[in-house]
Amino acid sequence: MRYQLDLINHAMPQNGVEEVQKQFPGGKFFPSIDCETVEILRRISAENGDSLIKTHSAPSFSIKELVDKGEAKASFCFRDPRDTMLSAIDHGERTRKGLDSTGAFADIYTLKDAIPLAEYSIKVYYKWREYGQAIFIQYEELMSNKLGYLRDIAAYLGYQCEEDVLLAIFQKHEKIKEQARNFNKGVINRWKSEMSQEDLMFCNEIFKADLLAMGYKLL
């Protein structure tokens, strides 16, 4: 999201990003996107230019309408569910220490607590795959090739950005990433070193078919 925000600000200095934050209490994050929201976003875009929103939801009718009509472009980032669970446990601990005022994941202490979150993320993954009208970004690949993905995202969004601009955006976020409220470790394949054999067997038993469908290995 932060990469895309900087791409918009560079390619279109006069844009609707700030107006979206003014109009909606959640700022750039939308738990869901309904028809009323779409109409407001359309007006903001017409009056101010491109904007950006983030959601964890599946592609709703309203989202599909925007994308199908060419009024919006969608990107979908997914991650190994086992690492998603570990990250949620970490985030829950940070929240309980008062480091995240949103209260995110405050009730997640263990892998068992994180199962509903993993199940939801998998369900959303399948829905976006079924829809098929988004650029898919695998978290593990993004972490190992951030600049390459930044180029791909800029091209997908239709923004002409010089290489030095892309490099500057990349370097900026490498410097400030740990300041982000929702940044935990930014490490891939955490499950390999942080899960016990018992925990790994527990997760693989529950999510085996899904992990394989998403392109992940069990061991």
Steps between C-alpha positions, in 0.01 A plus 500: 500500500780743589678429173181575309436816698841639406452398137173695488654805667788500252300431185203717595590769757143630487306196616215385719697323773456769766133546412434130558656531845281801574179335384541167677580442869721201422722703269634272228375177663150375421363194685251466216404692187133549417312689229481823702876492556559444130300807406700716740825359364383571145430861588836542671677353198313724257572814701850427630665219306624155594467376857586185689308275735590185688273216603533148635171396346417277207403667170147622567249590231598865542872429465440288190286775349781755532763264361285356222415848376866603499448756775739328739786254508544241773806342655482204736785405733497157666728321742564150633217450753745356754702821496178701511415323826843566653484864394155537657631362830784754493261780410267403780786529747592843363139612534479381860814703572322809372695523173191483278207715600263322255487194725592268214541131593487576873323167560756288312750330730552159339487320166159365595377856553630595154321221309189710414725775358687250284175342383366842404815598312486173305133554416578850370791360296271253323242770429759728337643207303152415376440860398837524330504877435790607720877494504599228747796571726639215707644643819799267498595601145444867579738484795774349285451732201343824622642725230394260228146488633497878532574519127225247427244687711583833336459344156173334600361831626610672181743742666817603317769517768871536441731243656647753742148582625424133561831454678429803720158359597655163578778651712258727685289212621796286593606777737161556661336156486546429870308818584184361342228404748434165331861401437616208712810326360469498121660153493392225260459131584494571871321172558817308412693636797231616743254212503565184693452171317174455690374845400599446139317168484198668659492776234576270208224262603245782496619688193674234287273528195497880516877534539559281197235687299671830583837365386660444840695197623407306809861458616 
